[in-house]
Amino acid sequence: MERESSNGIPGRIKRFVFGRAISPMEPGVFRKLSLVAFLAWIGLGADGISSSCYGPAEGFLALGGHTYLAIILALLTALTVFVISASYKQVMEKFPTGGGSYLVASKL
């Protein structure tokens, strides 16, 4: 039945948009799932991007007349992003199959 629906125009559109079905037992599926995790990282980054739209401006306003501290603020912000990214990278290397925050917290 699935074969019949994939031959129609809606099935072709679905396959074009989402691609073919992938078996989880396929040998190269881990690389494809890693790409999905990377794309999810990009999607979740949108939350940080929305915060970054108003965060630096508010930080700069908080400096008031001490504008000479703006460079230090920018460097510390970049350092914070680097540390968080490195931390996520370490967690992803230690738990490549995922598992959620409970598993990570209980194993570390």
C-alpha positions in Angstrom: 0.0 0.0 0.0 2.8 2.4 0.8 4.3 1.8 -2.6 1.1 2.9 -4.3 0.9 6.1 -2.3 4.5 7.0 -3.1 3.9 6.8 -6.8 1.2 9.6 -6.8 2.0 13.3 -6.9 1.5 13.8 -3.1 3.9 10.8 -2.5 6.5 12.3 -4.8 6.2 15.7 -3.2 6.6 14.0 0.3 9.6 12.1 -0.9 11.1 15.2 -2.4 10.7 17.3 0.8 11.5 14.6 3.4 13.6 12.1 1.4 13.3 8.3 1.3 12.6 6.3 4.4 15.7 5.2 6.2 16.0 2.0 8.2 17.6 2.5 11.6 19.6 -0.7 11.0 21.3 0.7 7.9 25.1 0.8 8.3 25.6 4.5 7.5 22.6 5.8 9.4 24.6 7.1 12.4 26.3 9.7 10.2 22.9 10.8 8.9 21.5 11.0 12.5 24.6 13.0 13.5 23.6 15.5 10.8 20.1 15.6 12.3 21.6 16.3 15.7 23.7 19.1 14.1 20.7 20.6 12.4 18.8 20.4 15.7 21.7 22.3 17.3 21.1 25.0 14.7 17.4 25.1 15.4 17.9 25.3 19.1 20.4 28.1 18.5 17.6 30.2 17.3 16.6 30.7 21.0 20.1 32.0 21.7 20.0 34.2 18.6 16.7 35.8 19.7 18.4 36.5 23.1 21.5 37.9 21.3 19.3 40.4 19.6 18.6 42.3 22.8 21.3 41.0 25.1 24.3 42.9 23.8 22.3 46.2 23.5 21.2 45.8 27.1 24.7 45.0 28.3 26.1 48.1 26.5 23.4 50.2 28.0 24.3 48.9 31.5 27.8 50.1 30.9 26.5 53.7 31.0 29.3 56.1 30.6 32.0 53.4 30.9 32.1 52.8 27.2 35.8 51.7 27.3 34.5 48.5 29.0 32.6 47.6 25.8 35.5 45.7 24.3 35.9 43.7 27.5 32.2 43.0 27.6 32.3 41.7 24.0 35.4 39.5 24.7 33.8 38.0 27.8 30.5 37.4 25.9 32.5 35.6 23.2 34.4 33.6 25.8 31.1 32.5 27.4 29.8 31.3 24.1 33.0 29.4 23.5 32.9 27.7 26.9 29.3 26.7 26.5 29.9 25.3 23.0 32.9 23.3 24.2 30.9 21.9 27.1 28.1 20.8 24.7 30.8 19.2 22.4 32.2 17.2 25.3 28.8 16.0 26.4 27.9 15.0 22.8 31.2 13.1 22.5 30.6 11.2 25.8 27.0 10.5 25.0 26.8 10.1 21.2 23.4 8.3 21.3 21.8 11.0 23.5 19.9 10.0 26.6 18.6 13.2 28.0 19.7 15.4 30.8 18.9 12.8 33.5 21.3 10.3 32.0 24.0 12.9 31.5 23.6 14.3 35.1 23.5 10.8 36.7 26.6 9.6 34.8 28.7 12.7 35.3 
